[in-house]
Amino acid sequence: MYLQSFTFRENAGQNIEWLIDNVSLGEINLVVGKNSSGKTRTLNALSEVVCMLLGKGTTVSGPVSYELLFKNSESFMKYELEYDLGTIHMERLYMEEELVLDRGEGGAGIIKYESTPGSIFLEFEIPHNQLVCYAKRDRLQHPFIEIIHGWAVSLRRFDFSGDLGKTRYALKSSFEAREMDWSDTSSSLVPAITVAEEEFPQFRELILKDMQQIGYDLKDFGVIHFSERFSGTSQDRYAVYTTEKGLEKQVTQRDMSQGMFRAFSVLVQVNYYILCGHKGFVIIDDIGEGLDFSRAKHLVQVLIAKAGEAKIQLIMSTNDSFIMNAVDIEHWAVIMREGQKISLYNYENSKDIFEEFKFTGLNNFDFYASEFFKAGFSDEEPDEEQGE
């Protein structure tokens, strides 16, 4: 299942209103735009609704509203949500055209019951601050809720300009998968590496091959007992190390360059995600930050190839011209912000303009810099529906 489109509105009717209006997405998406155009805020809106679906709450006070449209094999699901100050005001879920969940003020509503044949709807009342799609999970009675919950569980969000575990260490060197919170992509890599190597013999070769493809000629990597000189703690700690060909030294995560470690961290976690059979979606904000243009370009290409083969919905963001030139514009999603409103132009909603550009002989960055994506060769303003 992948997210086909979504709308997000915050503080409707107020001077600080923020609208992400009917953004359409493909299976591979490179979100491009200027600084402060709304790239990160768009990704944050998705992350926030996932946190709510997992029962983790939200940092948004509200009022906010969402409309998410999913494609699940050959069918469609639509999820609607309105939230304000810790209270769920509306929650609806449609399977194709059928309304299977309808919840209103006060936590009362109806939900389709599927354990027995026929269209049976049951009344319920849950706390005003809980989502039905979290509180009423039941594989037998309401399997459609399990589908949307599975989508939320599948999210992996990487902030490439962040730490991604570089300053995190482990207090032991042996772990089991059930101990892990795989959604935390900034935790220590020690557990991820030890579990992945134990479960999948091919994991090590995959990482070495991927790192070599992006320009790091690694011979080995693993986990090592770690101690710092002049440290006042006697507690055992474990860290990740890498060894490059031609160098015998094991370089711990503390001494790895930030860019190299970020790439290594993402590849470790994405490869494990794929080997586990997940077919959900992965978000990477500021992809390539801290890498030279060649390595950033190759990292993006490796990730796109992996996502396409594994049928993962991949959403990356950048304002790096080298990365833009390395990715086919068919995968682009150009964000434009006008006041409080964010619009997005991509192959899904502006196909003719994207196809026109192929005949210009210009590079991909010119497609963005010239704003060709808005009107193509026409001097007319783009249709209102384009980019919406």
C-alpha positions in Angstrom: 0.0 0.0 0.0 1.3 3.5 -0.8 0.1 7.0 -0.1 -1.3 8.5 -3.3 -2.2 11.9 -2.1 -2.7 13.9 1.1 -4.1 17.3 2.3 -3.1 18.9 5.5 -4.5 22.1 7.0 -3.4 23.7 10.3 -5.0 26.7 12.0 -7.7 27.1 9.4 -9.2 30.6 9.1 -6.4 32.2 11.2 -3.6 34.4 10.1 -1.1 31.6 10.8 -3.1 29.1 8.7 -0.9 26.5 6.9 -2.3 24.5 3.9 -0.7 21.6 2.1 -3.3 21.1 -0.6 -4.0 17.7 -2.2 -0.3 16.8 -2.7 0.0 13.8 -5.1 2.8 11.3 -4.7 4.4 8.6 -6.8 6.3 5.5 -5.6 9.6 7.3 -5.9 9.6 11.0 -5.0 12.4 13.6 -4.9 10.9 16.7 -3.2 12.7 19.8 -4.4 12.3 23.4 -3.5 13.9 26.5 -2.1 14.8 26.9 1.5 11.6 27.7 3.5 9.4 26.4 0.7 7.8 23.8 3.0 9.8 20.6 2.2 10.5 19.7 5.8 7.1 20.9 7.0 5.4 18.7 4.4 7.3 15.7 5.6 6.7 16.6 9.2 2.9 16.6 8.6 3.2 13.0 7.4 5.3 12.0 10.4 2.8 13.6 12.8 -0.2 11.7 11.5 1.8 8.5 11.7 2.7 9.1 15.3 -1.0 9.7 16.1 -2.0 6.4 14.3 0.6 4.6 16.5 -0.9 6.1 19.7 2.2 8.3 20.3 0.3 11.6 20.2 1.4 14.7 18.3 3.3 17.9 18.9 0.7 19.9 17.0 -1.9 21.6 19.2 -4.3 22.3 16.3 -6.7 22.7 14.9 -5.5 20.4 12.1 -7.2 18.3 9.5 -5.9 15.5 7.3 -7.2 13.7 4.2 -5.1 10.7 3.1 -5.8 8.7 0.0 -4.1 5.3 -0.3 -3.8 2.8 -3.1 -3.8 -0.8 -1.8 -3.2 -3.2 -4.6 -6.2 -2.4 -6.9 -8.3 -0.8 -4.3 -8.4 2.6 -2.6 -8.7 3.7 1.0 -9.4 7.2 2.2 -8.7 8.4 5.8 -10.0 11.7 7.2 -9.1 13.3 10.5 -9.9 16.5 12.4 -8.0 17.3 15.7 -7.8 20.2 18.1 -6.3 20.7 21.5 -6.1 17.0 22.4 -9.5 16.2 21.1 -10.5 14.1 18.0 -13.4 15.9 16.4 -13.9 13.7 13.4 -12.4 10.5 12.0 -13.6 8.6 8.9 -12.3 5.7 6.9 -13.5 4.7 3.5 -12.8 1.4 1.6 -13.4 2.4 -2.0 -16.7 4.3 -1.7 -17.9 2.5 1.5 -17.7 4.4 4.8 -16.5 1.7 7.2 -15.7 4.0 10.2 -17.4 7.2 11.2 -16.5 8.9 14.5 -17.6 12.3 15.7 -17.5 14.6 18.7 -17.1 13.0 22.1 -15.6 9.7 20.8 -18.9 8.1 19.7 -19.4 6.5 16.3 -20.0 3.4 14.2 -17.6 0.9 12.7 -18.1 -2.0 10.3 -18.0 -5.5 11.8 -16.5 -8.1 9.4 -16.2 -11.3 11.6 -19.5 -12.5 10.1 -20.8 -12.1 6.5 -22.9 -9.1 5.8 -22.7 -5.4 6.4 -23.0 -5.1 10.1 -22.2 -1.8 11.9 -21.5 -1.5 15.6 -21.8 1.5 17.8 -18.8 2.5 20.1 -17.6 5.2 22.3 -14.0 5.7 23.1 -12.0 8.5 24.9 -12.1 11.8 23.1 -8.4 12.0 22.7 -7.8 8.5 21.1 -8.0 7.6 17.5 -10.3 4.8 16.5 -7.6 3.5 14.2 -5.5 2.9 17.3 -8.0 2.0 20.0 -10.2 -0.4 17.9 -7.5 -2.5 16.2 -8.8 -6.1 15.7 -7.7 -8.3 12.8 -10.9 -10.3 12.8 -13.6 -7.7 13.5 -12.0 -4.6 11.7 -9.2 -5.8 9.3 -9.3 -2.5 7.4 -7.9 -0.8 10.6 -5.0 -3.2 10.6 -4.2 -2.2 7.0 -3.8 1.5 7.9 -2.0 0.6 11.1 0.5 -1.5 9.1 1.2 1.5 6.9 2.0 3.7 9.9 4.2 1.0 11.5 6.2 0.8 8.2 7.4 4.4 8.3 11.1 5.0 8.6 12.0 8.7 8.8 15.6 9.8 8.4 16.8 13.4 9.0 20.0 13.2 7.0 21.3 16.5 8.3 21.0 15.1 11.9 23.0 12.7 14.0 21.6 9.3 12.8 23.2 7.6 15.7 26.8 8.9 15.4 27.0 10.0 19.0 24.9 7.0 20.4 26.6 4.0 21.9 25.3 0.7 23.2 25.8 -0.8 26.7 26.0 -4.4 25.4 26.9 -6.1 22.2 24.2 -8.8 21.9 20.6 -8.0 21.1 17.3 -9.5 19.9 15.0 -8.0 17.4 12.1 -7.8 19.9 14.2 -5.3 22.0 14.4 -2.8 19.2 12.4 0.2 18.3 13.1 0.2 14.6 11.2 3.5 14.1 14.0 5.3 16.0 16.5 5.9 13.2 18.8 8.1 15.3 19.6 5.4 17.9 22.8 3.4 18.1 23.6 1.3 15.1 25.2 -1.5 17.3 21.9 -3.3 17.8 20.8 -2.9 14.2 24.1 -4.4 12.9 24.2 -7.3 15.4 20.6 -8.3 14.8 20.8 -7.9 11.0 24.0 -10.0 10.7 22.5 -12.8 12.8 19.2 -12.9 10.9 20.5 -12.4 7.3 23.9 -13.9 6.2 23.8 -11.7 3.0 23.5 -8.4 5.0 27.3 -7.8 5.4 28.0 -8.1 1.6 25.1 -5.9 0.8 26.4 -3.1 3.0 30.0 -3.4 1.7 28.7 -3.4 -1.9 26.5 -0.3 -1.4 29.2 1.7 0.4 31.6 0.8 -2.5 29.0 2.0 -5.0 28.9 5.4 -3.4 32.7 5.8 -3.2 33.7 4.3 0.2 35.9 1.3 -0.4 35.2 -0.6 2.8 36.8 -3.9 3.6 35.0 -4.5 6.9 32.7 -3.1 9.5 31.3 -4.3 12.8 31.0 -3.6 16.5 33.9 -3.0 18.9 34.3 -2.3 22.6 34.8 1.4 22.9 36.5 3.5 25.5 37.5 7.2 25.5 40.7 8.4 27.0 40.2 10.6 30.1 36.6 9.4 30.5 35.4 9.3 34.1 33.0 6.4 33.4 33.9 2.7 33.9 30.8 1.5 32.1 31.3 -0.7 29.1 30.2 0.8 25.8 30.1 -0.6 22.3 30.5 1.3 19.0 30.4 0.7 15.3 33.7 0.7 13.3 34.7 0.5 9.6 37.9 -0.5 7.9 38.8 0.8 4.5 40.9 -1.2 2.0 44.6 -0.2 2.2 44.1 0.9 5.8 44.4 -1.6 8.7 43.0 0.8 11.3 39.5 0.2 12.6 37.9 3.6 12.6 35.1 4.0 15.2 32.0 6.0 14.6 33.4 8.9 16.7 36.2 9.4 14.1 34.2 8.7 10.9 33.3 11.8 8.9 29.7 12.9 9.5 28.7 12.5 5.8 30.2 8.9 5.7 28.5 7.9 8.9 25.1 9.3 7.7 25.3 7.3 4.5 26.4 4.2 6.4 23.6 4.5 8.9 20.9 4.9 6.2 22.2 2.0 4.2 22.4 -0.3 7.3 18.8 0.5 8.3 17.3 0.5 4.8 18.9 -2.8 3.9 17.6 -4.4 7.1 14.1 -2.9 6.4 14.1 -4.5 3.0 15.5 -7.9 4.1 12.7 -8.0 6.7 10.2 -7.8 3.8 8.7 -4.4 4.6 6.9 -2.7 1.7 5.9 0.5 3.4 7.4 3.9 3.0 10.7 5.6 3.8 11.3 9.4 4.2 14.7 10.9 4.0 14.9 14.7 4.6 17.9 16.7 3.3 19.3 13.6 1.5 23.1 13.9 0.8 23.7 16.7 3.4 27.4 16.5 4.4 28.5 14.4 1.4 30.4 15.6 -1.7 28.3 15.8 -4.8 29.5 12.6 -6.3 28.8 10.5 -3.3 25.5 12.2 -2.7 24.5 11.5 -6.3 25.4 7.8 -6.0 23.7 7.4 -2.7 20.4 8.7 -4.1 20.8 6.4 -7.1 21.4 3.4 -4.9 18.4 4.2 -2.8 16.1 4.7 -5.7 17.2 1.3 -7.2 16.6 -0.5 -3.9 13.2 1.1 -3.4 12.1 0.3 -6.9 13.1 -3.3 -6.6 11.6 -3.8 -3.1 8.4 -1.9 -4.0 8.9 0.7 -1.2 7.5 4.2 -1.5 10.5 6.5 -1.1 10.2 10.2 -0.4 13.4 12.2 -0.3 13.9 16.0 -0.1 16.8 18.2 -1.3 17.7 21.6 -2.7 21.1 20.3 -4.0 21.5 21.0 -7.8 23.8 18.0 -8.2 21.3 15.6 -6.8 18.5 17.1 -8.9 20.6 16.5 -12.0 21.2 12.9 -11.0 17.5 12.0 -10.6 15.0 11.7 -13.5 12.4 14.5 -13.3 9.7 11.8 -13.5 10.6 11.2 -9.9 10.5 14.9 -9.0 8.0 16.7 -6.8 8.5 20.4 -6.9 7.2 22.3 -3.9 6.1 25.9 -4.2 4.9 28.1 -1.3 2.7 31.1 -1.8 1.9 32.6 1.6 0.6 29.8 3.8 -0.3 27.5 0.9 2.0 24.7 -0.4 1.5 23.3 -3.8 3.3 20.5 -5.5 4.1 19.8 -9.2 5.0 16.3 -10.3 4.6 13.8 -13.1 1.3 12.7 -11.5 -0.4 16.0 -11.9 1.6 17.8 -14.6 2.6 15.0 -17.0 2.4 17.0 -20.2 4.8 19.7 -18.9 7.2 17.2 -17.6 7.2 15.4 -21.0 7.7 18.7 -22.8 10.9 19.4 -20.9 12.6 16.4 -22.3 12.9 18.1 -25.7 14.5 21.3 -24.4 18.1 19.9 -24.1 18.4 21.6 -20.7 19.6 19.9 -17.5 17.2 19.0 -14.7 18.2 21.9 -12.5 17.1 24.3 -15.2 13.6 22.7 -15.1 13.4 23.9 -11.5 15.4 27.2 -11.7 13.4 28.5 -14.7 10.1 27.3 -13.2 9.3 25.4 -16.4 7.3 23.0 -14.3 4.6 25.6 -13.8 3.6 26.3 -17.4 6.0 24.6 -19.8 6.4 26.4 -23.1 3.1 28.3 -22.6 3.1 31.9 -21.6 -0.2 31.3 -19.9 -0.6 30.7 -16.2 -0.9 27.0 -15.3 -4.4 25.6 -14.7 -5.5 26.0 -11.1 -5.6 22.2 -10.8 -2.0 21.8 -11.8 0.3 21.7 -8.8 -2.6 21.3 -6.4 
